[in-house]
Amino acid sequence: MNMSSYNRLRNEKSPYLLQHAQNPVDWYPWGEEAFERARREDKPVFLSIGYSTCHWCHVMERESFENPEIAGLLNDTFVNIKVDREERPEIDAVYMKVCQVMTQSGGWPLTIMMSPDKQPFFAATYIPDVTRYGRVGLREMIPTIKKLWLERRSDLLSDASEITRVLNILPTAASQSPGEEVLHRAYRSLLTSFDQTYGGFGGAPKFPSPHNFFFLLRYWNRTGSEQALHIVEHTLQNMRRGGIYDQIGFGFHRYSTDERWIVPHFEKMLYDQALMALAYIELYQVTGKKEYEITAREIFTYVLRDLTDDRGGFYCAEDADSEGMEGKFYLWTPEEVQSILTKDEAALFLSEYRHEDDHSVQGMQEFPEGQFIPHLKRTSDVDEKSITTDHSGKMESIRKKLFTQRKKRIHPHKDDKILTDWNGLMIASLARGAQVFDEPEYTQAALRAMEFITRTMQTREGRLLHRYREGQAAIAGNLDDYSFLIWALLELYEATFDATHVMKALEYQSHLFARFRDERSGGFFFTPDDAETLLIRPKELYDGAIPSGNSVAYLNALRLSRITGDAAVGEQADLIYRTFGAPVKEMPSAFSQFLCGLDFALGPSSEVIISGDMNREDTREMLGKLRRSFVPNKIVVFLPEGPSRHAIDTLAPYAKSYSCVNGQATARVCSNYRCSIATNDPGEMMTLLKRDG
């Protein structure tokens, strides 16, 4: 190996940084060495942020960072820093806000130019190599920046100072906290943007945004709004039938470039799989329709097959590109299908998954002539009653044949980092699937992943680390790491009723409040108090592609306070709640995950306390009835018979006096600070829940 062809990224662990390790750009990883050189040589800093499965990051690398001429301009003018936004989300959060303030937009690749003391003066996303279609290229831009830096630096830095001032106006607690009215306003806002024809919200591009579905199902549960349920069901049906879903190998692509869910941006992210599986699980609980269970199981099949490390953790993503082309791995021609399947099978598949009227949509991407993305017609065009079991069996046989053949293709790049926060989401999703579908395989996968995180990605002091790859765990855990892992532990408790999961959740909760709390305004900062000092200390409230750590922490604290009966934990939830007041009132639909917590807090919500023996049929029947039903605003505490009960009695001392009645599994439903008479009847337990909820 010729080490002279490598830049300073060669010893990094991030797949994204390693992708750039042989660029002629003299890249530095984020660190003091780079900024010290910038100060010493009096150069501005060129900061480029992306991630390894980002399509336009690849484009910018091929066009510019692999180009010796442009690399020479960058090296001459700047000290250049590369950051993996998945590995260092706190840096990304800061400079994404810079970009949004300066340009009113954001995305990746993210490009920031700043002074050696980290004051930004320019922000953009993708920049072409040369000027085209009205977009200034790097070749023309860099000499201009150099001239401004040398001759008009005071103007640049004056702008940078104003940007920093704006960013440091932090949200403060509202004088009036949000109440039920914001739930109705959020619903009306989502209804206004709902696409009645194809589902989803707004026009192209369309993103999954699963937390919108979580909120809408809870709104349906609260109000009985059939329209709220229709929004979720119509959208999830059409997404499952569209090209955004991998019809051959399962799992969701990142987003749809068209309004019809046909042409996706082909990368597959772990967090999308986790959250979309949860959405289908909850819709199954509401409707009892088998198709939603099947979809959730298929997503899990994909993750356990393709995104799972031998040690149990889950990888980040799969790329959109293979062989230099976006989506090539997922495209088919009729001729290829016909060569793999029998004549009748090919005719059936092509009639179901390829549609002549979709050519105009698929033309949005530069696919080779004749290739298509397998997808089904939208739900309103399909008579579901005509789809028989025999038909489904034939289609599954066809899918397996095509999948076997597709495995022989050159696969997209796999980002094999293991991130604590995204693993937390996946563990939570699997643990919920294990409960609802009574599937031990999902429990075991969730437990293995949790064991990997707690064994490998935790310091001796019990603090979390953010990233693991190639035997090395590193980077201090952020708010999302703690919040999402606590969520996972709570779901694992309800899947296994092993009280150690609640104990671990409380341990991480204590780290969260000790290290991340915003004493002035409430809620949590994204980084711990001993993290590297950045331009600002980021604090995320908005629920974007994934729910914010603050939103998840709010519901976590509510659940923990109900499980333990600890008023102090309830006060922690209230501290988080108050920081959301002003922004939630201004635009409630942008905080749909937080609104799930608010729905829980406003109530009615319930505590279900079940005494019994997990080895007995009556206990399993009672738990099964509860788990299959959609009762979102509840916690479940299980009181086992025998010495193993000591742990939960310690955690939930209010339940010490509860035991089985008549020697049978017994449920007590508590709501609005009162508990029902104990019952041995699962049906009566559900009646009590529905009455009180």
C-alpha positions in Angstrom: 0.0 0.0 0.0 1.4 3.4 -1.0 0.8 5.5 2.2 2.0 8.6 0.4 -1.3 8.6 -1.6 -3.3 8.9 1.6 -4.2 12.2 3.4 -4.7 12.7 7.1 -8.0 10.7 7.2 -6.2 7.4 6.7 -6.3 6.4 10.4 -10.0 7.3 11.0 -12.7 4.7 11.7 -15.6 6.4 9.9 -16.4 4.8 6.5 -17.3 8.3 5.2 -13.9 9.7 6.2 -12.1 6.7 4.9 -13.9 7.1 1.5 -12.0 10.5 1.3 -8.7 9.3 2.6 -7.1 9.1 -0.8 -8.5 12.5 -2.1 -5.8 14.9 -3.2 -7.5 17.4 -0.8 -5.4 17.7 2.4 -8.3 16.7 4.6 -8.0 16.9 8.4 -10.5 15.2 10.8 -12.2 17.7 13.1 -9.8 18.6 15.9 -7.5 21.3 17.3 -4.6 20.4 15.0 -6.5 21.7 12.0 -7.6 24.9 13.7 -4.1 25.5 15.1 -2.7 25.3 11.5 -5.4 27.7 10.2 -4.4 30.2 12.9 -0.7 29.7 12.3 -1.0 30.1 8.5 -3.8 32.7 8.7 -6.1 30.7 6.5 -9.9 30.2 6.5 -11.3 26.7 7.2 -13.3 24.7 4.6 -15.6 22.4 6.5 -17.3 19.6 4.6 -20.0 17.5 6.4 -21.7 14.4 4.9 -22.1 10.7 5.5 -21.1 7.5 3.7 -24.4 6.7 2.0 -25.1 10.3 0.9 -25.6 10.3 -2.9 -24.8 14.0 -3.5 -21.7 13.7 -1.2 -20.5 11.1 -3.7 -21.2 13.4 -6.6 -19.3 16.3 -5.0 -16.3 14.0 -4.2 -16.1 12.7 -7.8 -16.5 16.1 -9.3 -14.3 18.2 -7.0 -12.5 16.4 -4.2 -10.9 13.8 -6.5 -10.0 16.6 -9.0 -6.3 17.6 -8.6 -6.9 21.1 -9.9 -9.8 21.9 -7.5 -8.0 20.1 -4.6 -5.0 22.3 -5.3 -7.2 25.4 -5.0 -8.7 24.1 -1.7 -5.3 23.3 -0.2 -3.8 26.6 -1.2 -6.7 28.7 0.2 -8.0 26.7 3.2 -7.3 24.3 5.9 -9.8 21.5 5.0 -11.8 19.5 7.5 -14.1 16.5 6.8 -16.8 15.5 9.3 -19.1 12.4 9.3 -22.4 13.9 10.4 -23.5 10.5 11.8 -20.3 10.2 13.8 -20.3 13.8 15.0 -23.9 14.9 15.0 -23.3 17.7 17.5 -21.0 19.5 14.9 -23.5 18.8 12.2 -26.3 20.3 14.3 -24.4 23.5 14.9 -23.4 24.1 11.3 -26.7 23.0 9.8 -28.3 25.8 11.8 -25.7 28.2 10.4 -26.7 27.0 6.9 -30.4 27.4 7.7 -29.9 30.9 9.0 -27.7 32.0 6.1 -29.6 30.3 3.2 -33.0 29.3 4.6 -32.3 25.7 3.6 -30.1 22.8 4.5 -29.0 19.3 3.6 -26.0 17.2 2.8 -23.3 17.6 1.7 -23.0 20.6 3.9 -20.3 23.1 3.1 -19.1 25.8 5.6 -16.3 28.3 5.2 -15.2 29.9 8.5 -12.4 31.7 10.3 -9.8 29.8 12.3 -11.8 30.6 15.5 -14.8 28.9 14.0 -16.8 31.9 12.9 -18.7 31.0 9.7 -19.0 33.4 6.8 -20.3 31.2 4.0 -22.7 28.2 3.9 -24.0 26.0 1.1 -25.0 22.4 0.5 -23.8 20.7 -2.8 -21.5 23.0 -4.9 -20.6 21.9 -8.4 -17.1 21.7 -9.7 -17.7 24.4 -12.3 -20.4 27.0 -12.7 -23.5 25.6 -14.3 -27.3 26.3 -14.4 -26.8 29.4 -12.4 -24.9 27.6 -9.6 -21.4 29.0 -9.0 -18.8 26.2 -9.0 -15.8 25.7 -6.7 -13.3 26.4 -9.5 -14.6 30.0 -9.8 -15.6 30.5 -6.2 -12.4 29.6 -4.4 -10.2 32.4 -5.9 -12.9 34.9 -5.1 -13.0 33.7 -1.5 -9.3 34.0 -1.2 -9.3 37.5 -2.5 -12.0 38.5 -0.1 -10.2 36.9 2.8 -7.0 38.8 2.0 -8.5 42.1 1.1 -12.0 42.4 2.8 -11.7 40.2 5.8 -13.4 42.6 8.1 -16.6 42.5 6.1 -16.6 38.7 6.1 -16.0 38.5 9.9 -18.6 41.1 10.7 -21.2 38.9 8.9 -19.9 35.9 10.8 -20.3 37.7 14.1 -23.9 38.6 13.3 -24.7 34.9 12.4 -23.2 33.7 15.7 -25.4 36.3 17.6 -28.5 35.0 15.9 -27.7 31.4 16.7 -27.1 32.1 20.3 -30.6 33.4 20.9 -31.8 30.2 22.7 -35.4 29.3 23.2 -36.7 30.1 26.7 -39.5 28.5 28.7 -42.9 29.7 27.7 -45.1 31.5 30.2 -48.0 29.4 29.1 -47.4 25.7 28.5 -49.0 23.8 25.6 -52.3 22.0 26.3 -54.8 19.9 24.4 -55.5 22.7 21.9 -52.2 22.2 20.2 -53.1 18.6 19.5 -56.1 19.8 17.5 -54.0 22.4 15.7 -51.3 19.9 14.8 -53.9 17.6 13.4 -55.5 20.3 11.3 -52.1 21.3 10.0 -51.3 17.7 8.9 -54.8 17.3 7.4 -54.3 20.5 5.3 -51.0 19.2 3.8 -52.3 15.6 3.4 -52.2 14.3 -0.2 -55.6 12.8 -0.6 -54.6 10.9 -3.7 -51.3 9.3 -2.9 -50.9 9.8 0.8 -48.2 11.6 2.6 -47.8 15.3 3.2 -47.2 18.0 0.6 -45.7 17.3 -2.8 -42.4 15.8 -4.0 -40.1 14.9 -2.5 -41.9 12.9 0.2 -40.3 11.7 3.3 -41.6 8.9 5.6 -41.8 11.0 8.8 -43.1 8.1 10.9 -43.6 10.2 14.1 -46.4 12.0 12.2 -48.2 8.6 12.1 -47.5 7.9 15.8 -49.2 11.2 16.6 -52.1 10.7 14.2 -52.9 7.3 15.7 -52.9 8.8 19.2 -55.1 11.6 17.9 -57.5 9.0 16.5 -57.4 7.2 19.8 -58.2 10.4 21.7 -60.9 11.8 19.5 -62.2 8.9 17.4 -61.4 10.9 14.2 -61.7 8.4 11.3 -60.0 10.9 9.0 -56.9 10.8 11.2 -56.8 7.0 10.9 -57.4 7.3 7.1 -54.4 9.5 6.7 -52.2 6.9 8.3 -53.7 3.9 6.6 -53.9 5.4 3.1 -50.3 6.7 3.3 -48.7 3.5 4.7 -50.6 1.4 2.2 -49.3 3.4 -0.7 -45.8 3.6 0.6 -45.7 -0.2 1.0 -46.9 -0.6 -2.6 -44.6 2.0 -4.0 -41.0 1.9 -5.2 -39.9 3.6 -2.0 -40.3 0.1 -0.5 -37.9 -2.6 -1.8 -40.4 -5.0 -3.2 -37.8 -7.7 -3.7 -35.5 -7.5 -0.6 -37.7 -5.5 1.8 -37.0 -2.3 3.7 -37.7 1.3 3.0 -35.5 3.6 0.9 -34.8 7.1 2.3 -37.5 9.1 0.5 -39.6 9.4 -2.7 -38.5 11.9 -5.3 -42.1 11.9 -6.7 -45.5 12.4 -5.2 -46.6 8.9 -6.0 -43.9 7.0 -3.9 -42.5 5.4 -7.1 -39.0 6.7 -7.6 -37.0 6.7 -4.3 -33.7 8.1 -3.3 -32.3 4.6 -2.9 -30.2 4.7 0.2 -31.6 2.7 3.2 -31.1 4.1 6.7 -31.3 2.0 9.9 -33.4 4.7 11.6 -36.1 4.6 8.8 -36.4 0.8 9.2 -36.8 1.1 13.0 -39.4 3.9 12.9 -41.4 2.6 9.9 -41.6 -0.8 11.4 -43.0 0.8 14.6 -45.6 2.7 12.5 -46.8 -0.5 10.8 -46.9 -2.3 14.2 -49.1 0.3 15.7 -51.4 0.4 12.6 -51.7 -3.4 13.0 -52.7 -3.0 16.6 -55.4 -0.4 15.6 -56.8 -2.4 12.6 -55.9 -6.0 13.1 -55.0 -6.2 9.4 -52.5 -8.9 8.6 -50.8 -6.8 5.8 -49.4 -4.4 8.4 -47.9 -7.2 10.4 -46.4 -8.7 7.3 -44.8 -5.4 6.4 -43.3 -4.9 9.8 -41.9 -8.4 9.8 -40.4 -7.9 6.3 -38.6 -4.8 7.5 -37.2 -6.8 10.4 -36.2 -9.5 8.0 -34.2 -7.0 6.0 -32.5 -5.5 9.1 -31.6 -8.9 10.6 -30.3 -10.2 7.3 -28.4 -7.2 5.9 -27.7 -4.7 8.7 -26.8 -6.8 11.6 -23.2 -7.3 12.8 -22.0 -10.7 14.0 -21.8 -9.3 17.6 -25.4 -8.1 17.6 -25.2 -4.4 16.8 -26.9 -2.9 13.8 -25.1 -1.1 10.9 -26.1 2.4 9.8 -27.1 2.2 6.2 -26.7 1.0 2.6 -25.8 3.3 -0.2 -28.0 4.5 -3.0 -25.2 3.9 -5.5 -23.6 0.8 -7.0 -21.2 0.6 -9.9 -21.3 4.4 -10.0 -25.0 4.7 -10.6 -27.8 5.5 -8.2 -30.3 2.7 -7.8 -28.7 0.3 -10.2 -28.9 -2.6 -7.7 -32.6 -2.2 -7.5 -33.6 -1.8 -11.2 -34.9 -4.5 -13.6 -35.6 -5.0 -17.3 -38.4 -7.1 -18.6 -35.9 -9.2 -20.5 -34.0 -10.0 -17.3 -37.2 -10.9 -15.4 -38.2 -13.2 -18.3 -34.8 -15.0 -18.2 -35.2 -15.8 -14.5 -38.8 -16.8 -14.3 -41.1 -19.1 -16.1 -43.2 -17.6 -18.9 -46.3 -17.5 -16.7 -44.4 -16.1 -13.7 -42.8 -13.4 -15.7 -46.1 -12.3 -17.2 -47.7 -12.2 -13.7 -44.8 -10.3 -12.2 -44.6 -7.7 -15.0 -48.3 -7.2 -15.0 -48.3 -6.5 -11.2 -45.0 -4.6 -10.7 -44.4 -2.7 -13.9 -46.9 -0.2 -15.3 -46.8 1.6 -18.6 -48.2 4.9 -17.2 -45.3 5.2 -14.8 -42.7 5.9 -17.5 -43.0 9.7 -17.1 -42.4 9.4 -13.4 -39.4 7.1 -13.8 -38.0 9.6 -16.3 -37.3 11.9 -13.4 -34.1 9.8 -12.8 -31.6 9.0 -15.5 -32.3 5.3 -15.6 -31.2 3.3 -18.7 -33.8 2.7 -21.3 -36.3 -0.1 -20.4 -35.4 -0.4 -16.8 -38.0 -0.1 -14.1 -38.5 0.0 -10.3 -40.8 -2.8 -9.1 -43.9 -1.3 -7.5 -47.6 -2.1 -7.2 -50.6 0.1 -8.1 -51.8 2.5 -5.5 -54.4 1.1 -3.1 -57.4 3.0 -4.6 -56.7 1.2 -8.0 -56.7 -2.3 -6.4 -59.5 -4.6 -5.4 -58.0 -6.1 -2.3 -60.7 -8.8 -2.2 -59.4 -10.2 -5.4 -56.0 -11.0 -4.0 -56.2 -14.7 -2.9 -53.9 -16.7 -0.8 -53.0 -18.7 -3.9 -52.0 -15.5 -5.6 -49.9 -14.3 -2.6 -48.1 -17.7 -2.6 -47.2 -17.4 -6.3 -45.9 -13.8 -5.8 -43.8 -14.9 -2.9 -42.2 -17.7 -4.9 -41.5 -15.2 -7.7 -40.0 -12.7 -5.3 -37.6 -15.3 -3.8 -36.4 -16.2 -7.3 -35.7 -12.6 -8.2 -34.1 -12.0 -4.8 -31.7 -15.0 -5.2 -30.7 -13.6 -8.6 -30.3 -10.1 -7.3 -27.9 -11.2 -4.6 -25.4 -12.0 -7.4 -25.2 -8.3 -8.4 -22.6 -5.9 -7.1 -24.1 -4.6 -3.9 -24.2 -1.0 -2.7 -21.7 0.1 -0.2 -22.6 -0.7 3.4 -21.9 1.8 6.2 -20.9 -0.6 8.9 -20.6 1.9 11.8 -22.6 1.0 14.8 -24.3 4.1 16.4 -25.8 4.0 19.8 -28.7 6.2 19.1 -29.9 4.5 15.9 -29.3 1.1 17.6 -31.6 2.3 20.4 -34.4 3.0 17.9 -33.9 -0.4 16.3 -33.9 -2.2 19.6 -37.1 -0.4 20.7 -38.8 -1.4 17.4 -37.8 -5.0 17.7 -38.8 -5.2 21.3 -42.2 -3.8 20.4 -42.6 -6.2 17.5 -41.7 -9.1 19.9 -44.5 -8.0 22.2 -47.2 -7.5 19.6 -46.4 -10.5 17.4 -45.3 -12.8 20.2 -42.0 -13.4 18.4 -39.0 -14.6 20.5 -36.6 -14.1 17.6 -37.1 -10.3 17.9 -36.6 -10.4 21.6 -33.3 -12.2 21.2 -32.1 -9.8 18.5 -33.0 -6.8 20.7 -31.3 -8.3 23.7 -28.1 -9.1 21.8 -27.9 -5.6 20.4 -28.5 -4.1 23.9 -25.8 -6.3 25.4 -23.4 -5.2 22.7 -24.0 -1.5 23.4 -23.8 -1.8 27.2 -20.7 -4.0 27.0 -18.8 -2.3 24.2 -20.0 1.3 24.0 -19.9 2.4 27.6 -17.1 3.9 29.6 -16.0 2.5 33.0 -17.9 5.4 34.6 -21.1 4.1 32.9 -21.3 6.9 30.2 -22.2 6.1 26.7 -20.0 6.3 23.6 -21.6 7.2 20.3 -19.8 5.2 17.6 -18.2 1.8 17.2 -16.3 0.4 14.2 -13.5 -2.1 13.7 -13.1 -2.9 17.4 -13.0 0.8 18.6 -15.7 2.6 20.4 -15.3 6.4 20.6 -16.9 9.8 20.8 -18.8 10.9 23.8 -22.5 10.0 23.8 -25.0 12.7 22.9 -28.6 13.4 23.9 -30.0 11.1 21.3 -27.7 8.2 22.4 -29.1 8.4 25.9 -32.7 9.2 25.0 -33.1 6.5 22.3 -31.4 3.9 24.4 -33.6 4.6 27.4 -36.6 4.2 25.1 -35.2 0.8 24.0 -34.7 -0.3 27.6 -38.3 0.6 28.4 -39.5 -1.4 25.5 -37.3 -4.3 26.4 -38.7 -4.3 29.9 -42.2 -4.6 28.6 -41.0 -7.4 26.3 -39.2 -9.4 28.9 -40.3 -8.0 32.3 -36.7 -8.1 33.4 -36.4 -5.3 35.9 -32.7 -4.8 35.2 -33.7 -2.9 32.0 -35.6 -0.3 34.1 -32.6 0.0 36.5 -30.3 0.6 33.5 -32.8 3.2 32.1 -32.7 5.0 35.4 -28.9 4.9 35.4 -28.7 6.5 32.0 -31.5 9.0 33.0 -29.3 10.2 35.9 -26.3 10.8 33.4 -28.7 12.7 31.2 -29.8 15.1 33.9 -26.3 15.4 35.4 -24.6 16.2 32.1 -27.1 17.6 29.5 -29.7 19.6 31.4 -30.2 23.3 30.4 -30.5 24.9 33.7 -31.7 28.2 32.3 -34.4 27.2 29.8 -35.2 23.6 30.6 -34.8 20.5 28.4 -31.5 19.1 27.3 -28.5 20.3 25.3 -27.4 17.9 22.5 -23.9 17.6 24.0 -22.7 16.9 27.6 -21.3 19.7 29.7 -17.7 18.5 29.3 -17.9 18.2 25.5 -15.7 20.2 23.1 -16.7 23.9 23.1 -18.2 24.7 19.7 -19.6 27.9 18.2 -22.8 27.3 20.2 -24.0 24.5 22.4 -26.7 22.9 20.2 -30.1 22.2 21.5 -32.6 20.3 19.3 -36.4 20.4 19.9 -37.8 20.0 16.3 -38.7 16.5 15.2 -37.0 16.2 11.9 -36.0 13.0 10.0 -35.9 11.3 13.4 -37.5 12.5 16.6 -35.5 14.9 18.7 -33.8 13.6 21.7 -35.8 16.1 23.8 -39.1 14.8 22.5 -38.1 11.2 23.3 -36.7 12.1 26.7 -40.0 13.7 27.6 -42.0 10.5 27.0 -39.3 8.4 28.6 -39.5 10.5 31.8 -43.3 10.2 31.9 -43.1 6.4 31.5 -40.3 6.0 34.1 -42.2 8.1 36.6 -45.3 5.9 36.2 -43.3 2.7 36.4 -41.5 3.7 39.5 -44.0 5.9 41.1 -41.2 8.4 41.7 -42.4 12.0 41.8 -38.9 13.3 41.2 -38.8 11.6 37.8 -42.2 13.2 37.0 -40.7 16.6 37.8 -38.0 15.9 35.3 -40.6 15.3 32.7 -42.2 18.6 33.6 -38.9 20.4 33.2 -38.6 19.1 29.6 -42.2 19.9 28.8 -42.0 23.6 29.7 -39.1 24.2 27.3 -41.3 23.3 24.4 -44.0 25.9 25.1 -43.3 28.7 22.7 -42.1 26.8 19.6 -44.8 24.1 19.9 -47.5 26.8 20.1 -46.1 28.5 17.0 -46.0 25.4 14.8 -47.3 22.2 16.6 -47.1 19.9 13.6 -43.3 20.2 13.6 -43.2 18.5 17.0 -45.3 15.4 16.4 -43.1 13.1 18.6 -43.3 15.6 21.5 -47.1 15.7 21.0 -47.1 11.9 21.6 -45.7 12.6 25.0 -48.1 15.5 25.6 -51.0 13.2 24.7 -49.8 10.8 27.4 -49.3 13.6 29.9 -52.7 15.1 29.3 -54.3 11.7 29.8 -56.3 9.7 30.4 -53.3 7.4 30.8 -53.2 4.1 32.7 -50.9 1.8 34.7 -51.6 -1.9 34.2 -50.2 -4.0 37.0 -50.3 -7.8 36.3 -49.5 -10.5 38.8 -48.8 -14.0 37.5 -46.5 -16.7 36.3 -45.1 -16.3 32.8 -45.0 -20.1 32.4 -48.8 -20.4 32.8 -51.3 -20.0 30.0 -53.6 -17.6 31.8 -50.8 -15.1 32.3 -49.7 -15.4 28.6 -53.3 -14.9 27.5 -53.7 -11.8 29.6 -50.4 -10.3 28.4 -51.2 -11.2 24.8 -54.6 -9.5 24.9 -53.0 -6.4 26.2 -50.0 -6.4 23.8 -52.1 -6.9 20.6 -54.3 -3.9 21.4 -53.5 -0.2 20.7 -53.4 1.4 24.1 -50.5 3.9 23.7 -50.9 5.8 27.0 -50.1 3.1 29.4 -47.3 1.5 31.3 -47.2 -2.2 32.2 -45.7 -3.5 35.4 -45.4 -7.3 35.8 -45.2 -8.9 39.3 -43.9 -12.4 39.0 -44.5 -15.0 41.6 -41.5 -16.1 43.7 -38.1 -14.6 44.7 -37.6 -12.9 41.3 -40.2 -10.4 42.4 -37.8 -8.6 44.7 -36.3 -6.4 41.9 -39.5 -4.9 40.7 -40.8 -4.4 44.3 -37.7 -2.3 44.9 -38.3 -0.3 41.8 -42.0 0.0 42.2 -42.7 -0.1 45.9 -46.4 0.9 45.5 -47.0 -2.6 44.0 -45.6 -4.6 46.9 -49.0 -5.4 48.3 -50.4 -6.7 45.0 -50.5 -10.4 44.3 -52.5 -13.0 42.4 -56.2 -13.4 43.3 -57.8 -16.9 43.2 -54.4 -18.3 42.3 -54.8 -16.9 38.7 -53.2 -14.2 36.6 -54.6 -10.9 37.9 -54.8 -7.5 36.4 -55.3 -4.1 38.1 -55.9 -1.1 35.9 -55.1 2.3 37.5 -56.1 5.6 35.8 -56.5 9.1 37.0 -55.0 8.3 40.4 -57.4 5.4 41.1 -57.2 1.7 40.5 -59.9 -0.8 39.5 -60.9 -3.9 41.4 -58.6 -6.8 40.5 -59.7 -9.0 37.7 -58.7 -12.4 36.4 -60.5 -11.8 33.1 -58.5 -10.4 30.2 -61.6 -9.1 28.5 -62.7 -7.2 31.6 -59.1 -5.8 31.9 -59.5 -4.4 28.3 -63.0 -3.0 29.2 -61.5 -1.2 32.2 -58.7 0.2 30.0 -61.1 1.5 27.4 -63.5 2.9 30.0 -60.7 4.8 31.8 -58.9 5.7 28.6 
